[in-house]
Structures are given as C-alpha cells and as structure tokens.
Amino acid sequence: MIPLALSSTVRVALLVPLSGPYAKLGKSMLNAAQLALFELSNDKFELLIHDTGGTAEGAMEAASLAIGDGSSLILGPLLSSSVRAVAPLARAAHVPVIGFSSDRTVTGGDIYTMGFFPESEVRRVVGFARAQGIIRFAALAPSNAYGQAVIEALQEQAEAVGAVVSRVQFYDPGLTDFSGVVRDLANYDARRNALLAQRRALAARNDEISARALRRLKKLQTIGDLPFDALLLADGGKRLLSIAALLPFYDIDPKKVRMLGTGQWDMPGLGAEPALLGGWYAAPPPVARADFLARYEKVYGEPPQRLATLAYDATALAAVLSRSGDAEGGRPDFSAATLTAASGFWGRDGIFRFLPDGTVERGLAVLQVEPRGTKIIDPAPETFAVPTN
C-alpha cells in the first residue's frame, strides 16, 4: 500500500445524507457529484462518499473518517447544524469545507458554503423592482429563521435604495388555512366596512348622482388603496400556492400589486396560479442548469432534486482545482486564496465566488412568471467585477 503522504491521488470527501429523512435529496446530490466526476476528473482524483444520516452526529463521524482517510477537502454536509458540527474537526486538521447549507452563520475559518442565500435573492429582486419605480413594499413570510432573514434583507435593501416597507405579516408555517393571515395583510375588514358605510350613505341620499355612484360601488369588494405596490411572498411549494389563491379573494389585486418572490419560487407550475402571473423573483439563470438537467435525466432516468447542482458544482470545482499541483507533483491548491479568487467560478447555477468570510456570492437573474414557465427580464451577470490595484 502506498502511504497517504506519498500518494499522488487527490482525495476529496463528499458528505451527504444517504439515509434518514433527507436520503432522497442526498442520493440526488451523490448522483450529480458522480456526473461531475465522470465529466471532469482524472485518474488521480478520488471522491470518498460518506453518509451523514442527516444528523450532526453522523456528519461528525463522516468527517472524522474522511480526514483519517487523507481527504484534502470536504464537500458538504447539507444541514447547517451538520456544518457546525464538522467545523472544529476540519479546522484542527487544516481541511477546508465547502458545505451546502443556506445559513451564512456557519462560515468562516476555512468553512465555506455554497447554498442559496435568501438575502441575496431579496436584494436582487427588490433592487430591480425599485429601478422600475416601485417604492412601497409589503411582505408575507413564515415565522421561522428563513422568514426572518427575508424580512431583515427586505428592510435593509429598501433603506439602501430609497424605498419603504409599509407592512410585514408573519404566519405559522404549520398552518393549513391562510385565510386569516391574508385577510389581516389586506386590512380587509376595515376596507370592507368602509365600502359598506359608503353604500349606506349613498343609498340614504336617494338622488340620481348617488344612485350612479352606488351602482359603481356594487362592483367593488372594498374601498381604499392598499399601502403597498409590491408584495414579497417569502415561501414556495403548496404554501405559496395556497396563499396566492387567497389574495384576489381578499382584494389584493395582482393587476395593481406586483408579486415578488425568492428562490423558493424556482419551481415548475407557478404559472398555473393566476395571482402569480407576472410576478418577479431572483434565481440563478435557468440556461446554465438546463443542460445539467437534460444530462442527469438521461443518465439516471429521473429529474434531479433542486439542490443537486450544488453537489455537481462543488465536485466540479474540486476536480478542476485538484490538478493545480500536477505540474510540480505537489498537493492541490485548495487554499483560501484560490477558493476566494475574485474572478469566481462558473457552475450549473451560473457564476459564483466565495467571499473571504466564507459565504457565496452568485450572479442572479430576475425572472417573470409566465403561463407556461418563466422568462428572464433582467439577465444574470456573466462575470464578477474584479478590483484593480
């Protein structure tokens, strides 16, 4: 057996949940990583697969095994609690980690993460909306860490671009009926009562002018303008569709109020909900991912999970950087200076780069919901601005 210190093989570990509640996602990420391995690696690159079980304890055990096997870089784990758990082990062994969490608080000290940050998506779509003349924003968000991050980013970005956040409504993500939440957001009862009061006043006058006004009011549900021109819906899946369906019912008119979303809108079938048509959201450019989706389905016979591209891009990056030591026969360059290169990297979710604090910056597009898909209305950048000395 060749001692690890003398081996020319570059070993990189992939930590994903292949058992437990996240096993389906973990398997999809493993498939994507193997696809990148097949396309971009050479015979000196070895990907070591470790199952975390979807727990912090499992991630710690997997990281310990990976470090013991001589891994120069760890890709994963998926969950923020797992990234936190492996960080001390990795730092002590001087092995950098590229996690897949969307929690920016887990980074720093050679711990990176390439998850999709809701804060970046909010800044992108709100900045675009403000450039189109929208000034007053409202938001409907789940009462969890994700929703709180979205609202904080909305408030910060609104202040930065000279806009205002006039209304924020949180809701329990465990709800199945969102009627009360949307009703409160719309201030429906007060606006409805104002309409009924005006109808009564006009009916009491008993003249032709009042009768004409009364006929016009009979077509309305409420009276009085909403205090916002755009509504950020910080959710996805069935909850988003359930909430959106209620908006017109409580007189939040999508023709008057622009619907905005986060990357959680990046899912098929949104155009089937009329209230979301014409809505804007920020997400990675779909063109870069389209080729990956086609090849994945061809190889594995089914579509990948949405986060599978993270594993593909991380593995592709590791495979390319692993060749950096070939010329001198030395170790690959997984240094902080290389991983945080200002020019960044290209991946299946567009361009990305790691910042010195370990968080990821992405080039995001703004997309508009259409009846049969989406269209790009503001393209993602193709390069990052690189500071010059």
FITI-298608 format. One record per residue: residue in one letter; z, x, y of N, C-alpha, C in turn. Coordinates in steps of 0.1 Angstrom, whole numbers, plus 5000, padded with zeros to 4 digits. Layout:
<atoms>
aZXYZXYZXY;...
</atoms>
This chain:
<atoms>
m500050094988500050005000500050095012;i499250055022499250135035500350095044;p501150185048502350145057501750075070;l502549985075502149905086501749995098;a502550095100502350185112501050255111;l500450275099499250345098498050255095;s498250135094497150035091496350015103;s495050005102494149975113494049825115;t494549745106494449605107495349545118;v494749465126495549395137496049265131;r497349245131497949125126498449045138;v498048915137498448815147498948695139;a500048645144500648525137500348395144;l500148295136499948155141501048075136;l501848025145503047935142502747795146;v502547715135502147565138502947485128;p503147355131503847265122502947215111;l503047265099502147225088502947125079;s504147095082504946995075505846925086;g506446815082507246745092506346645100;p506946595111506346485119505046525126;y504846655128503646695136502646765127;a502746735114501946805104500446785106;k500046665110498646625112498046715124;l498846725134498346805146498346955142;g499346995135499447135131498247175122;k497847085113496747115104495447125112;s495347035122494147035130494047165139;m495247215143495247335151494947455142;l495447455129495147555120493647565117;n493047445115491547435113490747495124;a491247465136490547515148490647675149;a491847715146492147865146491247935136;q491047875124490247935114488747935118;l488347825125487047825130486747935140;a487747965149487648075158487648205151;l488448215140488548335132487148365126;f486548265121485248285114484148325124;e484248275136483148295146483348425153;l484548475155484748585165485548705160;s486148695148486948815144486148905135;n486649025133486049125124487049145112;d486649245104487449265091488749335094;k488949375106490249445110491249345116;f490849225117491749125123492349035112;e493649015112494248935102495148825108;l494848705105495748595111496748545100;l497948565104499048525095499548385098;i499548295088499848155091501248125087;h502048065096503448035093503747885097;d504347815088504747675091506047665098;t506147605109507447585116508147465112;g507447365105508047245102508347155114;g507947195125508147115137509547125143;t510347225139511747235143511947375149;a512947385158513247515164513747615153;e514547565143514947655133513847705125;g512847615122511747655114510847755122;a510747735135510047835143510647965143;m512047975144512748105144512548175131;e512548105120512348165107510948215106;a509948135111508548175110508348305119;a508948305131508748415140509348545134;s510548525127511148645121510248705110;l509648615102508748665092507548725098;a506948665108505748725115506048865120;i507148875127507549005132507749115121;g508449065111508649155099507349195092;d506349115093505049145087504149235096;g504649265108503949355117503049295126;s503249165130502449095139502549155153;s501349175160501349235173501349125184;l501149005180501048885189501348765181;i502148675188502448545181501748435189;l500948345182500348235188501148105184;g501548025193502447915190503847965193;p504847885190504747755184504347645194;l504347515189503847405196504847345206;l506047315202507047245210507847345219;s508247285230509047375240510347425234;s511047345226512247385220512047495210;s510847495204510547605194510147735201;v509447715212509147835220510347905225;r511347825230512547875235513347955224;a513247895212513947945200513448085196;v512148105197511548225192511548335203;a511748295215511548395226512548515225;p513848495222514648615221514248715210;l513848655199513348745188512148825192;a511148755198509948815202510148925212;r511048895222511248995233511949115227;a512849095218513649205212512649295204;a511649235198510649315191509449365199;h509449325212508349355221506949295216;v507049175211505849105206505648985216;p504548985223504248875232503948745225;v504248635231504048505225503148425235;i502148355229501348265236501548125230;g502448045235502847915230501847815234;f502047695228501147575230501847465238;s503047495243503847395250503247355264;s503547235268503147195282504347205291;d505347275287506547285295506647425302;r506447435315506347565322507647635322;t508747565319510047635320510347725308;v509447735298509747815286509147955288;t508447985299507648105301508448215307;g507848335308508548445314508948555304;g508848685309509248795300508448805287;d507048815289506148825278506048695269;i506548585275506348455268505348375277;y504248345272503148265279502948135272;t502448035279502047915273500747865278;m499947805270498547755274498447605273;g499547535273499447385273498947335285;f498647205285498047135297499247085306;f499347145318500447105327500146985335;p500946885335500646765343500646795358;e501446885362501546925376500146965381;s499447045373498147095378497146985379;e497246895369496346775369496546685381;v497846665384498146585396497646645409;r497946775410497446845423495946835424;r495246845413493846845414493346705418;v493746595411493246465414493646415427;v494946445431495446395444494746465456;g494546595454493746675464492346615466;f491746585455490346525455490446395462;a491346305459491446175465491746185480;r492546275484492846295498491546335505;a490746415499489446465505488546345507;q488746235499487846125500488446015510;g489546055517490045975527491245885523;i491745905511492945825507494245895512;i495045815518496245865524497545815517;r497545685513498745625508498745615493;f499745675486499745685472500945615466;a500845555454501945505447501845555433;a502845545425502845595411503745505402;l503245495390503945435379504045535368;a505345565364505545675355506645645345;p506545705333507645685323508945765328;s510045705324511345775329511745885318;n510945985318511146105309510846225317;a510946345310510646465317509146475322;y508246415314506846415318506646335331;g507246215331507046135343507746195355;q508846255353509546325364508646435370;a508046515361507246625365506046575373;v505446465369504346405376504646355390;i505846295391506246235404506546355413;e507246455409507546565417506246635422;a505346655413504046715417503246625427;l503346495425502646405434503246415448;q504646415449505246425462504946555469;e504946665461504746795467503246805472;q502346755464500946765468500646675480;a501246555480501046465491501446525504;e502646585504503146655516502146765520;a501646845510500746955513499446915519;v498946795516497646755520497646645531;g498946615536499046525547498946375543;a499346345531499346215526500846165524;v500946035520502345985519502445915505;v503645925499503845845487504745725491;s504145615491504845495496505645415486;r505345435473506045365463506045435449;v507145445443507245505430508045415421;q507545395409508245305399508345375386;f509545385380509645445367509845325357;y509545355344509845255334510245325321;d510945245313511345295300510145305291;p509845435286508645445277508745375264;g509945325261510145245249509745095250;l509445055262509144915264507844875257;t507844745253506544685248505944585257;d506744535267506244445277506544505291;f505444525298505544595311505344495322;s505444365319505244265330506144285342;g507444305339508444315349508244445358;v507844545351507544675358506444665368;v505344605363504144585372504444485383;r505144385380505544275389506344335401;d507244425397508044495408507244585416;l506344665410505544755417504644685427;a504144565423503244485432504044415442;n505344415442506144325451505644185450;y505344145438504544015436505343895441;d506643885438507343765441507343745456;a507643845464507643835478506243795484;r505243855479503843825483503443685479;r503843645467503543515463504243405471;n505543435474506343335482505743325496;a505343445501504743435515503443355515;l502743355504501543275503501843125502;l502843095494503242955492503742895505;a504542975512505142935525503942905535;q502942995536501842975545501042845541;r500942825528500242705524500942575528;r502242585527503042465531502942445546;a503042545553502942535568501542485572;l500542525566499142475569499042325565;a499542295554499442155549500142065558;a501242105564502042025573501341995586;r500442075590499742055603498741945603;n498141925591497241815589496041805599;d495441915601494241915610493141995603;e491841985609490742035602490742195600;i491142265611491242405611492242455600;s493342385600494342425590493842385575;a493142285574492542245561491642345556;r490742405565489842515561490642635557;a491642675564492442785561493142765547;l493542645545494242615533493342625521;r492042585523491142595512490842745508;r490842835519490642975516491843035509;l493042995513494243045506494343005492;k493742895488493842845474493242935464;k492343025469491643125461492543245458;l493643265466494443385465495643365456;q496143475450497343475443498543505452;t498343595461499443645470498743665484;i499643695493499143735507499943855511;g499343935519499944065524499344185516;d499044285524498544405518499544485511;l499144555500499944655494500144775502;p501244845501501444965509500845095503;f499845085495499245205489497745175487;d496945285487495445275485495045335472;a495945405465495745465452496945455444;l496845435431497945425422497745515411;l498745605409498745705398499445655386;l498745635375499245585363499545705353;a500745745352501045875345501345845330;d500345795323500545765309499245765302;g499245745289498045735281498145645270;g497145635261497245555249497445405252;k498245345242498445205243499245165255;r500245245259501045205271500145195284;l499245295285498345295297497445165297;l496945135285496045015284496844885287;s498044875282498944765284499244745299;i499644855305499944845319498744805328;a497544875325496344845333495944705332;a496044645320495644505319496444405327;l497744445331498544365339498344375354;l497644475358497544505373496844385380;p495644345375495044235383495844105382;f496544085371497343965369498443955380;y498944065384499944065395499344115408;d498044085409497344105422497344245427;i497244345419496944485423495444495419;d494644485429493144465427492544605426;p491944645414491344775412490144795422;k489644685427488544705437489044755451;k490344735453490944775466491844895464;v492344915452493245025450492645115439;r492445245443491845345434492845385423;m492545365411493445415400493245565397;l494345635396494345775393495145805380;g494745905373495345945361495546095359;t496346125349496546265345495646295333;g495846415327495146445315495346355303;q496346275304496646175293495546065293;w494746065303493645965303492446025295;d492546155291491446215285491346175270;m490946045268490845985255489645885255;p489045865244487945775243488345625245;g487445545250487645405251488245345263;l488545435273489245385285488345285293;g487045295292486145205299486145065294;a486845045283486944905277487944825285;e488844895293489744815301489244815315;p488844685320488244675333489044735345;a490344725344491144775355491044925357;l490644995347490545145348489145185352;l488145105352486845145355486745195370;g486145305371486045365385487245455388;g488245455378489445545381489145685379;w489945775386489745915386490845985379;y490546095372491646175366491046315365;a492046415364491746555363491846595349;a490946675344490946725330490046845328;p490146915318489247025315487846975314;p486847055318485447005318485046965303;p484446845301484146805287483046875281;v482146935289480947005283481347125274;a482347205279482847315271483347275257;r484047165257484647115244483647045235;a482546995240481646915232481046995221;d480747125223480147205212481247225201;f482447255206483547275196483747145188;l483747035194483946905187482846885176;a481646915180480546905170480646995158;r481047115161481147215150482347185141;y483447145148484647115140484346995130;e483746895135483446775127482446815115;k481546905118480546945108481247025097;v482247105101482947185091484047105083;y484747025090485946965084485746815082;g484646755086484346615083485146515090;e485846555101486646455109486846515123;p487046435133487346495146488646565147;p488746665156490046735157491046655166;q492246695165493246645174493046705188;r493446635198493146685212493546825214;l494746865210495346995213494747105204;a493847075195493247175186492547285194;t492047255205491347355213492247465218;l493547435219494547535223494547645213;a494647605200494647705189493347785188;y492247715190490947785190490947885201;d491247855213491147945224492148065223;a493348035218494348135216493848235206;t493348185195492848275184491648355188;a490748285195489548355200489948465210;l490848445218491348545228491948665220;a492848635210493448735203492448815195;a491448755189490448825182489648915191;v489248875202488448955212489349075217;l490549045221491449155226491849255215;s491749205202492249295191491249415190;r490049395195489049505194489249615205;s490149595214490349685225490749825221;g491449835210491849965205490950035195;d489849965192488950025182488350155186;a488050175198487350305202488250425200;e489550405202490450525201491250515188;g490950405180491750385168493150345170;g493450305182494850275186495150125184;r496350085190496749945189495949855199;p495849735196495149645205495949625218;d495149595228495849575241496249425244;f497449395240498049265243499049275254;s498849375263499849395274499749285284;a500849285292500949185303499749205313;a499349325315498249355325496949295320;t496749295307495449245301495549095300;l496649035295496848895294496748825307;t497248885318497248825331496148875340;a495048915334493848955342493448845351;a493248885364492948785374491648715372;s490748775366489448715363489548605353;g490548605344490748505334489848515322;f489848405315489048395303488348265302;w487348255293486548135291486948075278;g487247945277487547885265486947745263;r487247675253486747545250487247435259;d488247465267488647375277488347435291;g487347515292486947575305487647705307;i487547755320488247875323489747865324;f490447975320491847975321492348115323;r493548125329494148255331495648245331;f496348345326497848345326498248405339;l499248345345499848395358500948495354;p501448575363502548665360503748605355;d504048475359505248405354505048345340;g503848365334503648325320502948185319;t502848115330502147985330500648005330;v499947895327498547905326497947825338;e496847885343496047815354494747785348;r494247655350493047615344492047565355;g490747575352489747525361489547375357;l489947285364489847145361488747065368;a488146975362487246885368487846755371;v487246675380487646535383486646445376;l487146355368486246265361486446125365;q485446045364485545895367485245815354;v486145715352485945635340484745535342;e483945545332482745455332482745365320;p481945255319482045165308481845225294;r481045335293480845395280481245545280;g482245575287482645715288483145755301;t482745885305483245935318482046005324;k482146035337481246125344481946215353;i481446335354482146435363481746405378;i482646385386482346355400482746475409;d483546575403483846695410483946805400;p482946895399482946985387484147085388;a484447135376485447245375484847375380;p485647465385485147595389484747675377;e483747755378483347845367483947985367;t484548015379485248145380486448125388;f487448215386488548225395488348315406;a488948285417488948375429489848505425;v489248615426489948735423490348815436;p491548835438491948905451491349045451;t490949085463490449215465491349305474;n491449425471492349515478491649575490;
</atoms>
